[in-house]
Amino acid sequence: MLYHASQTAGLEVLTPHVSNHGRPLVYMSLRRENVLVYLSNAVERYCRQAGISHTGIYHKWASYGFAGGRLILEEYYPNATADTYKGVPGFIYTADTARDMRRSPDIPFSVITERDVRITGCEAVHDAYDAIMLAAESGKIIVKSFEENSGEKLKWIRRTVTEEYKKAESEPEYRAFLKAKFPFVEL
């Protein structure tokens, strides 16, 4: 079984879209819990709540990684998980197979394809935060709170966010998000 998360209701086919990798792909996972982080984007949610209008694709925010194949969602600012996912509904779509699918080299348990994928099932997720916390409680993923960050990690976050801010001259909505969520960083 393959899994894909979206806030869009009623999908029957997943079509390739340009991703961070610059080419149109459909991303899916062999693990349901690994797609939960795609139910919301922190940058997009912040901008909508702050009334910042934007056209086009929002900058992707991905504060997660993997250890031993298990997803680790890390908070880079206080209460980031609740801030990003609490109250957000969405859908987890399933597919039995995908033509020309291959393993993604960057993301454990994920597969990619450049072809349309026929959906075979759909699960409504009423609150992405609750689904993430349930997956964490069952040990399927790890949620690491901001307070658990080491001094070294905090230095890395400050350095990385500062670099991101400098590079984002043509993305005012992303800069607004960074300023709002990282007030401890001198931008």
Secondary structure, 3 states (H helix, E strand, C coil): CEEEEECCCCCCEECCEECCCCCEEEEEECCHHHHHHHHCCHHHHHHHHHCCCCCCCCCCCCCEEEECCEEEEECCCCCHHHHHHCCCCEEEEEECCCCCCEECCCCCCEEEECCCEECCEEEEECCHHHHHHHHHHCCCCEEECHHHCCHHHHHHHHHHHHHHHHHCCCCHHHHHHHHHHCCCCCC
